[in-house]
Amino acid sequence: MSDRTITVVDDLAGAAAARIAATVRAGGHIALSGGSTPRSAHERVAREGLDWSGTQLWFGDDRAVGPEHEHSNYLMARESLLDRIGGAAPQVHRIKGELGHHAAAAEYERELNTACGAGGLPRMDLVLLGLGPDAHTASLFEGDDALEERERLAVGVDTPGMAPHVSRVTLTLPVLNAARDVVFMISGEDKAEAVARAFGDAPDPSAPAGLIRPDPGNLWVLLDASAASLMGNGA
């Protein structure tokens, strides 16, 4: 079972940036997340002058759009991180959403197998995740078939459970749970109920984020005070 740590931090972006930097220094595979907190973490770690040449960057999910689209997680990562790295750059594995969500998922799965070795689960060194107000994570939504997938590495999601209602591609639970370290970055009072559903003393089994239990591996849930407000003494 995973070693789970839930902690409230004053500087959420800084704590996440430190996790990213440690993995970059060690050289490894990192799966990035979309969202405002990851954007801030990217900007912080990009200023550290790290050698990224031994790092491979992946994405936990993305919308089925092109790399210049406003809803693209890749575009956010490029603007906040990739374009700011001076010197040696990482190898970047982009989800090619412009192919359509099902074709892009199949292509991404092939790329995962090529980079990480076919025939087994790829083991990311660090997976960064966020949490939606509905307790979804990556693009794994309650009630969607993607949440039940146990064979595929990446799948297409026809209709996500919240806006923007754009088809998506997501890594599956087996891949996320094979990671050495998974770090949730969660901020805001609007996430407090979802935090309690997924990570509280009596977690809701229907909350997708609560199914992230890396084994063997470490689960880190980083919260700001507002996101942790319904956790009582558990955080």
N, C-alpha and C positions, 0 to 999 in steps of 0.2 A: 504494500500500500504506500501511497505517497506521504511525504512529510509535509504537512500543511502549516503555514504560518500566516496569520491574519494580523496586520499591523496598521495603525493610523500614523500617517507621516505628515509633517508640516509642508514639505516640499515634494509633492508627488512626482513632478517631472524630473526633479533632480535624483530622486531615488531610482526611478526607472532608467534614467541616463546612466547611472552608475552600474546597473545590471548589464546594460548594453555594452558599456565600455569594457567591463571585465571579460565579457565573451569575445569581444573584438581582440583584446590583447591576447587571449588564449588561442584565437583562431577557431572558427566554428560556424555552424549553420544557425541563422537567426530568422524566425518568422515574424514579420512586422504586422502591426495592427493599424487600422484607420482611427480617426478621431482627433479631438483637440488636445487631449493630454499627450498622446504619442507625438503629435506635432511638436509640442514644446520640448519633449524629451529628445526628439531628433535634433532640434536646434541646439540644445545644450551639448549633446555628445559630439556634434559636428565641429564644435569649437575646440575640442581637446587635442586636435592634431594627431590622431591615432593612425597607425598603419593598418589599413583595412584589407590589404592584399590577401590575407589568409582567411577572410570572412566570405561566406556566401549568404546572401539575403534572399529570403522567400517572403511570401505573403500568406497570412492565415486565411484571408478571403479577399475578394474584390468584386465590384459590380461588372456586369457584362457590357462594358463600354470600352472605348479606345483609350490610349494612354494620355490623351490631352483633354479628356472629358472632365468636367467639374466634379463628377461623382467618383472619379477614379482614386482608389487608395494609392496606386502607384504614383499618380501625379502628385499627391500630397507628400509622399515619401521623397520623390525627386526634388520638389521645391524646398522641403524642410531639412533634408539630409543629403541626398546624393549630389546635388549641385553645390553643396557647401563643403564637401570633402576635398581638402587639398592634398595632393600627392597620390599615393597608391590607393586605388579604388577597390571596392568589393566586387565580387561576381554577383550580378543581380538576376534573379529568376522572376520575371514578370508573368502574371496571369494574363494571357492574351484574350481579354474579354471581347474584343472586336470580332472574334471568331464565332460568337454565340456561346451561351453558357455551357451547353453540353459538350460542344467541340472543344471549348477552352479547358474544361475540366479534364477531358481525355488527354489533351496535349500536356497539361500540367502534371498529370499522373505519369505520363511517359518521361517527362523531365525529372521528376522526383526519382523514378526508378533508375534513370541513367546516372544521376548525380550521386545517389545514395546506395545503389546496388539493388538490382531487381530481386524479387523473391522474398523480401522481408520488409518490415516497416522501416521507413526512414526515421532516424532518431535525431530530431533537432536538439541543438544545445540550449537554445533559448526560444521560447514562444511567448510573444507579447499579446495579450488579449484585453479587450474592453468588455463592458457589460451594458446591455440595453435596459431601458426601464421595464421591459417585459421579461428580463432575465435571460435573453438570448446572448450568445457570444459567437465570435466569428460570424458566419451566416448560418448558424444552427438555431432554428426556431422551433418552439414548442409545436408539436403536431405535424411537423414536416418530415417527409420521408428521409431527408438527409440525416436527420438525427438518429435514425435507426440503422444507417449504413455501417457495416462492419467489414466489408471486403475491399471496397474502393478506397483509394487514398484521397481523391478529390472528386467532388460531384457538383453538378449544376443545381441551382435552386430556382425553380420557375417563378414563384411569387413570394418574396420575403414578407415576413409578418409585420413589418413597419416601413414607413417611408424612409428614403425614396423607394417606391415600388418598382425597382429595376431588377431584372433577373441577375443572379449572382453565381459565383463559384466559391466553394469553401473547402478547406481541408476537413477531413472527417474526424470523428472522435478517436478512432484507433491511432491516427497520426498525432493528434494533439496529446493524447495520453501516453505516447511513447517518448515524449520529450524529457530531457534531463532536468530542465527547469521551465516552469510555466509561471509567468508573472501577469497578474491582472492589475490594471491601472484604472481606478474607479473614483470619480469625483462627482460631487453635487448631490443636493438633497433629493433631486428627482430620481436618483438611483438607490436611495436608502431602502425602499421596500424590496427592490430586486436583490440587493445585497443580503438582506435578511432571509429572503426566500432561498437563495442559492447557498449561502454560507453560514446561516444561523445555527443555533443549537438543534433545531428541528427542521432541517432543510426540506423544501418542497421537492419531491421526486420528479415533478414535471418541469422544474426549472433547468433549462439546458446547461447553464453555466455550472450548476452543481454536479454535472456529470464529468467535469474536468477533474480527473484524479490520476495524475501521471504515476505510472507503476512500472519499474521503479523510477522515482524522480521526486522533485520538490515542487510544491505549489506555494506560491507567494501571492497573497491578496493584499495589495497596497491601496489604502483608502485615505481620503481626506476626512476631516471630522464630520462634514455634512453627510457624506455617503455612509458613514459608520453610525449615524445617529440612532438607528433602530436596533443596533446589535447589542445593546446593554453592556454587560461586562465581558462579552465575548471578543471584543477587539480593543 
